[in-house]
Amino acid sequence: MLFPLLALASLSLVFALDTSSHCGQWDTIDTGIQYSILLDQWGASGASSGVSCASITSVSGSSVAWVNNWTWTGGTGVKSFTNVQLNDGINQQLSAISSMPTTWTWSQTTTGTIVADVAYDMFTSTSSGGSAANEIMIWMANINAGPISASYGSDGQPVPVASSISIAGNTWNLYQGSNGANNVFSFLPTSGQITSFSGDIMDFYDYLVSNEGLSSSQYLTTAQAGTEATSGTAVLTTTSFSLAINTGSSSGGATSSTSSTITATTSSSASGATQSKYGQCGGQGWTGPTACASGSTCTASNEYYSQCT
């Protein structure tokens, strides 16, 4: 009777998966594995109308598939960053991370002209769970948008600090500037869109440590991937996404994967409510709980997002 029982347990996990559409400004969707889907609509007040909605379509092993439908009208700034967030292995020093293997296969349909990017977005700090010191973005697509840059040419275009860098089988231009709160590094593909990406995120960090003065003693506090949407209407479909943080020696000894327990988040904003581990607990426009459950602390990733860690 063991096999049927295992089969029933497997089925129960499948049916328990939340595949409903979520559209709340700060909704969090638990995937049941090492990721959460975050509806981070921090700039929604800058739009005259619009919304961003997301739903999980499947989970297989360490891979998650999801869909983001968004439409925004009015304003000039980013309205939302709907994304998948890695919860396991965060708050490691860069020097302790041996690899960050990732895959991301996606497609996007648009209505009319849109302004957006599709990108990995990560933050580092001088301390574990501390305030952001650096934001590192790896863009898969630049759609009528542009990176933060400290300098611009006579044509009004941002000027890279390094050009035609070969990393993870692609060629990138690197831009550097400030978002008003911390330093920002942005890797943009030199041409076209990368709709099927496979590589090691640590290769980008190694480049920054070797060439741009990023300290390997920095802690990786946030690792997310999604779309920053400014205006227009689009549907971003991720058919497969995976990301892991591996620590230990990458040569000689075995590489170990650092993991932590996933806990479903709450969305209650009632007085006295507490947020569970990995849930949002603060940031610009946040109206939900700001106190974390016992054993976790509310730490800021940036001015728009704080998380119980």
N, C-alpha and C positions, 0 to 999 in steps of 0.2 A: 504493500500500500504506500510505500515511500514515494514512488514516482508520481502517482496522482496527487498526493498532498503537495509535493513541490510544484507541480503544474498549477494547482489551484492558487498557491501562494504567489506564483509568478503572475497569474492573471489578475489577482487582487491588486498587485502593484501597478499593473497597466491601467486598470479601471480607476485607481486612485489618482492618477495624474490629472492635474488641473489644466484642461485645454480650453477653458473659457476665455473670452476676450476681456482684458482689463484696460480701463481707460482713465483711471484716477490719476491725479497729478503726481502723486508720490507712491503709487501702488508697487508692491513687490510680489513677484510670483516665484514660489518655491518649486524648483525642478525635481527635487527628490535626490539629486546628486550634488556635485560640488559647485553648482552655479545657482545664481538667482537672476531673474529678469527684473530690471528696474525701470519703471516709467518715471524718469527724472525730467519733469517738465518745468524746470526752474525759470525759464524765460517766458512762460505762457502769458504773463500779464502784459508783455510787450506786443502781443498780437491783438488785432481787432476781432479775430475769430479763429477757431481751429482746435484740434485735439490730436493726441497721439495714443494709439491703442496697440496692445501687443498680446500675443497668445503663443503658448508652446504647442508645437505640432507633434513632436516625438522626442523620446529619450532612449538612447541605445548605448549601453556601456558607459563610457565617459564622454559621449557626444550628445549634444542637444540641438534640436532644430526649432526655430521660432519665426514668427511673422510680426512685422511692425507696420501698421497702417497709420499714416499721418497726413495732416493737411493744416497749413498755417497761412493766414492772410494778415498783412499789415506788419509794420515794424521792420527793423533792419538787423536786429541781433538774433542769436541762436535762441530758439524757443524750447527745444527739448533735446535730451540725449537719452533716448531709449536704448538700453544696452543689456548685455549679458555680463554678469560679474562673477569672477572666480573668488570663491570663499576659502578654499583650502590653501594652506602654505603661505598666506600673506604675512607681512611683518618680519620677513627675513632680510638680513643684510645682503646686499648684492654680492659681496665676497663669498657668502655662504651658498649661493645658488649656483649649481653646476649647469643647469639647462632649464629652458622654459619651452618645451615643444608645443606647437600649436598648429591647428588646421582651421581654415575658415572658407567655406564655399557658400556663395550668396549670389543673388540676382536682384535687380530692382526695376520696377515698372513705374513710369512717371506720367503725370497728366500736365501738359504744358511745360513751362519753364520752372525749374526748382533751383533752390540754393541750399546745398547740404554737403556734408562729407560722410564717408563711411570709414571708420578708423578704430584702431586700438587706442585706448586712453588710459594712461597709468601715472601714478604719483609716487614720489619718493620723499622721505623725510630724514632728518638727522637723528630721529629716535623712533623706536617701535610705536606705531600708532600715533605719531606726532603730527603736527601741522605740516602741510605740503611745502617742500622746498623746491621741488622740480616736478614739472608735468612733462611726460614723454608721450608723444602721439606718433603712431605709425599709420599713415593714411593709405587706405585701399582705393579710395576714389575722392577726387576733388571736383565737385559739380557746381561751378559758378561761385565757389567760395574762395577761401584763401587762408594760409597759415598765419599765425602771429609772427611778426618779424620786427627786428629792431631797426632795419633799414629798408628803404624803398628806392627804386630807380627812377629816372626821369619819366619813365612811362607809367609810373604809379604802381608797378608790380613789386612784390617783395623780393629781396635779394638774399639768396642762400649764403650760409657761412661755409658750406662745402657742397660740391657738385659731383654728380655721377659716381656715387658711392655704391659699390657692389656688395650687397648683403642678402642672404637667403634667396639667392637665385634671381634677384631683381636689382634694378638700378634706381637710386634715390637721390634727391636733393635734400639737404638738411637746412632748416631754418631755425633761428633762435630769437626769442624776444621775451616779453613779460605780459602776463594776463592781468597785471595790476596787483596780484597777490603773490605770485611766485614766478620763477624762471620757467620757460617753456621751450622744449626741443620738439620739432616736428619733422618727421621723415615723410616726404611726398614722392610717389613714383615719378620718374622723369617723363613718362608718357603713358596715356591710357589709364585703364582701371584694372586692378588685380582682383578678379572675381573668384579665383581659386588660389588660396595661399597656403603654403606649408613651409614651416621653418622654425627656427629657434629664436625666440625673443631676446635671449641673452646675447646674441650676436650684436644686436643694436646697442645694448647696454655696454658691452665690451668696447664697441667703437667709441661711445661717448666717454668712457673712462680713459681710453688710450689717446683720444684726440681732442676732446672738448672739456677736459678738466672735471668731469663728473666723478665724485668720490665713490669708491667701491664700498665705503663704510656706510653709505646711505641705505635706509631701509625701504623696501618696496611695500607700500601701504595699500595700494589699490591697483587692480588689474581688471579692466573692462573693455568691451568692444561693442560698437553699435553705430548709430548714425546721429550726428548733430544736424538737426533740421532747422532751417531758418524760414523758408517760405516755399509755397507750392503744395503739390499733392503727390505722394509716392507710396509705394508698397515695397518694403525691403523684406525679402524672403531668404532666411538663412537655412539652407538644407543640411548643413553639418558644421558644428563648431566644437572645438576641443582646445583646452589649455591646461597645462600642469606646471607646477613648480617643483623641480627636483633639487635636492641638496646632497652634499657629500661629494666625494671624489668622482670625477668623470673618467678617470683612468686609474688602473690598478685595483682600487676597491670598488665595491658595488655601489651604484647610485641609488639613494633612497628617495622616496617621494614623501614630502611632508604633508600631513592631512590633519584636519580638525573636524569636530562634529558639526553637522548641519542642523540648524534649528529653524523651524518655520517662523516667519515674522508675523507681527500683529499690525493692524492698521487703526487701532482705537486711539482717539484723541481725548478720551474722557479724562477728567481731572484725576491725577494720581496714577494714571496708566503707565506701565513700563514697557519698553521695547525689548524683544528678545535678541540674542546674539546674532550679528550680521544684519540686523534691521536698521533702517535709517532712524537717526535720533536728532537730526538738526540740519541746518543749512538755510540759505536764503529762501524765504517763503514757506518753510516747513511749519505745519500746524499740528503735527502728530506728537506722540510722546517723546520727551527729551531725556527721560531717565531710563537707564538700562537695567535689565534683570541682573540679579546677583551673579557675580563672576565675570561680568563684562563692563567695559568702560566706553563712554561716548567719546570718540576721537574724530577730529576733522580731517577729511581728505582734501577739501578745498572750501572756498567760501559758500559753495552751493550744496555740499553734501558732507554729513557726518554720519558715522556708522558705529554701532555697538560691536566692539571687538574684544 
